[in-house]
Amino acid sequence: MNHITVGTDSTADRSGLYIGLGVILFTVAFGFLAHWISWQRPRSLQQAEAKINGTLWLNTINKLRPKVYYQQKDISPYFWVNGKMPESAEWRNLAANHFKDFKLQVGGLVENSVQLSLEDLKKMGAEQNITMHHCIQGWSGIAEWGGLPMKTLIALVRPHSSVTTVVFYSFGEGLYGGAYYDTHSLDNCLKPKSILAWEMNYQPLPEKHGAPLRLRIENQLGYKMVKWINKIEFLDTHQYIGKGFGGKNEDDEYFDLLADT
C-alpha cells in the first residue's frame, strides 16, 4: 500500500496503509451519499447537474453539427420499439384513415400560425438521412428517416426574435400519465439533419414508430425524439410549460434538458 499511495517500499511506517484505507472509505461513503441524494433530492440533483454538465455541453458538444456517416447497407435489420402507443380516440380515428385527415398545428410566438396536412408538408420539400438512434436505455439502431427539414418549417412560420424553445406535443402519454411533450432549442432545430419524419426505411412511418410524424434531432438522445406529433409551439423558454423543466421525462423522471450524443 505504501508503494501504491506514497511511492515507497518502506515498511517503517503505515502512512500508505492509512491513506489507502481513507480513499476506500471515502469512496464507499460517497456512494452512499450519492444514492441518498438521488432518491431523496432528485430535483435538486437535476438542477445542479443542469448547471454543471448542461452548461458544459451547451458550450462544447452541443455546438457540433451532425454529418452524414451511415449508408443504406448499415441499416439495422430490427429497430427497437419504445414508448406508449397513443390510446386517444382522436389518434385511433386518424390512424384508421391513414392520417388523411391529420392536421399539424404550428403556432405560439410566430408571425404565421399554420395547420398543415401530411400532403401539405410533403409539398414543402423532403430530406432523407440515415442515422444512428441512441436510446438512454442502452440500445441503438440505424435507420433511414425521410421528412421535412425543420428549417423549412421554421422559415414558413417566422418565429419572433425572442423565441429560444420549440415544443413538440404528442398524441401519446407519458409514463405517469398526461400528454407527452418535449422541447428543443431553436438552434438545435435549425441544425443539419433535423427533420419531421413521415418515412422510415423508405416506407411510410409505421404507427408503432410514431406515425403520422416523429422528430429527428440527430445530436440528441432518443427520448428527445417525440413520436406521434400533433402540435408544435414556439416559446421564449421551456419554463412556461409543464412543470418547467423542458419535457415530460424531465418533469416526472428528472431527465436532462440537453441530451447530447
PyMOL commands that set and color helices and strands:
alter all, ss='L'
color gray80, all
select helices_A, chain A and resi 2-5+15-40+42-58+61-63+72-74+89-96+118-123+150-157+186-189+207-209+222-224+238-240+248-253
alter helices_A, ss='H'
color red, helices_A
select strands_A, chain A and resi 104-108+114-116+127-134+140-149+165-173+179-185+195-200+203-204+214-216+229-235
alter strands_A, ss='S'
color yellow, strands_A
deselect
rebuild
show_as cartoon
